[in-house]
């Protein structure tokens, strides 16, 4: 697989090199490790945000902290009122 890093895609080179530095491996392995990690990290973040023992404010702070340029976490509060 080839990844374009020219023109509008030049930022990819830096991103992949940062991942390689983070994981301490070559660029190919870093890309595959990041691809394996992201779905697990997103699932874990969702699980944390769905905890019942957090306030709405805590959820919002966690969502903002965990959000990135690519993955955004949004917290919605729903209030349901019913008449009997």
C-alpha positions as CSV (number, residue, x, y, z in Angstrom):
1,X,0.0,0.0,0.0
2,X,1.3,3.4,-0.9
3,X,0.3,6.6,1.0
4,X,0.6,9.9,-0.9
5,X,2.6,12.5,1.0
6,X,2.9,15.1,-1.7
7,X,1.0,18.4,-2.2
8,X,-2.1,18.6,-0.1
9,X,-1.1,15.3,1.6
10,X,2.3,16.5,2.9
11,X,1.0,16.5,6.5
12,X,0.6,12.7,6.4
13,X,4.4,12.3,6.4
14,X,4.7,14.2,9.7
15,X,1.7,12.3,11.2
16,X,3.2,8.9,10.3
17,X,6.6,9.9,11.6
18,X,5.1,11.0,14.9
19,X,3.3,7.7,15.2
20,X,6.6,5.8,14.5
21,X,8.3,7.9,17.2
22,X,5.5,7.2,19.6
23,X,5.4,3.5,19.0
24,X,9.2,3.2,18.7
25,X,9.0,1.3,15.4
26,X,9.2,1.8,11.6
27,X,6.5,3.8,9.8
28,X,4.7,0.8,8.3
29,X,4.3,-0.9,11.7
30,X,3.3,2.4,13.3
31,X,0.4,2.8,10.8
32,X,-0.9,-0.7,11.4
33,X,-0.6,-0.3,15.2
34,X,-2.5,3.0,15.1
35,X,-5.2,1.3,13.0
36,X,-5.5,-1.4,15.6
37,X,-5.5,1.0,18.5
38,X,-8.0,3.6,17.4
39,X,-11.2,1.5,17.3
40,X,-10.3,0.1,20.8
41,X,-9.6,3.5,22.2
42,X,-12.8,5.0,20.8
43,X,-14.8,2.1,22.2
44,X,-13.2,2.6,25.6
45,X,-13.9,6.3,25.5
46,X,-17.5,5.7,24.7
47,X,-17.8,3.3,27.6
48,X,-16.3,5.9,30.0
49,X,-18.7,8.6,28.7
50,X,-21.7,6.3,29.2
51,X,-21.0,5.7,32.9
52,X,-23.9,6.6,35.2
53,X,-21.7,8.0,38.0
54,X,-20.5,11.0,36.0
55,X,-22.2,14.4,35.9
56,X,-23.0,16.0,32.6
57,X,-20.2,18.5,33.2
58,X,-17.7,15.7,33.8
59,X,-18.8,13.9,30.6
60,X,-18.4,17.1,28.6
61,X,-14.9,17.7,30.0
62,X,-13.9,14.1,29.2
63,X,-15.4,14.4,25.7
64,X,-13.4,17.5,25.0
65,X,-10.2,16.1,26.4
66,X,-10.4,12.9,24.4
67,X,-11.5,14.6,21.1
68,X,-8.9,15.0,18.4
69,X,-8.7,16.6,15.0
70,X,-10.2,13.4,13.5
71,X,-12.4,11.9,16.3
72,X,-14.9,14.1,18.1
73,X,-16.8,13.0,21.1
74,X,-20.1,14.8,21.7
75,X,-22.2,14.5,24.8
76,X,-26.0,14.9,24.6
77,X,-28.3,15.2,27.5
78,X,-31.9,14.1,27.0
79,X,-34.7,15.1,29.4
80,X,-38.0,13.3,29.0
81,X,-41.1,14.6,30.8
82,X,-44.2,12.5,30.7
83,X,-47.7,13.3,32.1
84,X,-49.7,10.6,33.7
